[in-house]
Amino acid sequence: MDEIFIGTDIVSVSRIEEILISDQGRRFKERVFSTQEISYCDKKANPAIHYAGRFAAKEAIKKSLLSSRLSTNIPMQAMEILPDDQGAPVVHLHIDNREEVCCKVSIAHIDQTAIAFAILQKVL
């Protein structure tokens, strides 16, 4: 039987926006997000809300991976969240044992809050 693990995170959009417009903004983007994620978010009318949603999703994925014990530490760059043809977020994990897991996320945001849930299925 497969095992299921969940993770959730909530992020202040204004906190992410402050980081993005600061002197550390470019470094933050490059350390946390892939080139494709940066391109996606920067094309949006309100990039900060999309960065916040993806940041929350990566934290949620990290929590689900930690609870599964498949990974003790995973860098943010090892997780990539890109939209499919319909705009739904698709998780790409760049970890050694990625074939052992299936990960799905849901991201929502309003005004100053972004939240994400991750469900990780560990295939036995």
N, C-alpha and C positions, 0 to 999 in steps of 0.2 A: 504494500500500500504506500502511496505517495504521502509525504509530509508537507504541510502547509505552514508558512510563517508569514506574519504581517508586520508592517512597520508604518508609522505615521509621523508626520512632522508639520508644524505650522511656522510660518515665517512672516515677519513684518516687512511689507513692501518698502516702507520708508527707510528701514535699516539698509536694505539692499541698494536702494536708490542713492543713499548717502555714500555708500562704498563706491558705487559706480561713478559718481561725479567727483570723487576725491582723487588725490594723487595716486592712490593705490588701485583705482578702478581697472586699469588695463591689466595689471598683475593679477588681480582677483579673477577677472574673466579667464585669463590664460591658465591659471592654476586650477580652476574649478570646471571650466566648460571646454568642450571641443570646438574646433574651428567652425564646424557645421552648426553647433548649438549657438555660438556667438552670432553667426550670420543670421540664423532664424530669429533670434531675439532682437537683434539690432534693426531688423526690417519692420518690426511692429511699431504701432503708434505710441505705445507705452512700453518700452523695452524692460523697464524695472519690474513690472508685474510678471513678465514672462521669465526673467531671470530668477525672480523669487519663487515662482512655481517650480521651476526646474531644480533650484537649490533644495526646496522642500522635498521634492521627489527623490533626489539623491540621498538626502538624509534618511528618508523613509526606507529606501532600498538598503542603505547601510545597516539600519536597525534590523531589517528582516534577515539580511545575510549574517549579522552577528548572532542573532537568536538561533539561526540554523546551524551555527558552528562550522559553516563551510568556509568562512573567512574570519580572521581575527582583526584584520584591518584592510580596508580597500580604499585606495585613493579616489578622489572625486573624478579624476580624469579617466578612471577605469569604467565609469558608468556614462553612457551616452543616451540621451533621450531626444528622439527626433520624431516629428509627426509622420503618420502614414498618409496615404492619398486623401483620406477623409479628415485629417487633422488630429486624429487620436494619437496620444503619445506612445511610442514604441521604445522599449528598453533594449539597449545593446550593452551587454556586460563583457568587458575585456579582462577576464580572469581565467586562471588555469582550468578550473573545473566548471566552466560555464555550461558544458553539455549536460551537467547533472541538475541544472535548474531551469525553470521557466519563471520569468518575473514580469508582472504586469503592474502598471501604475495608473492612478487616477489623480488628476491635478485640477484644483479649482481655485479661483481667486476673485476677490471683490475689493474695491477701493484700496485698502491698506493691509489686506491679509491674503496670504496664499497658503493653501493646505494641500497635502498630498498623502495618499495611501499607497502602500506597496504590498503586493501579495507575491510571495515567493513559493513556488512548488518545487520541492526537492524530490527528484525521481530516484526511487530505490532500485 
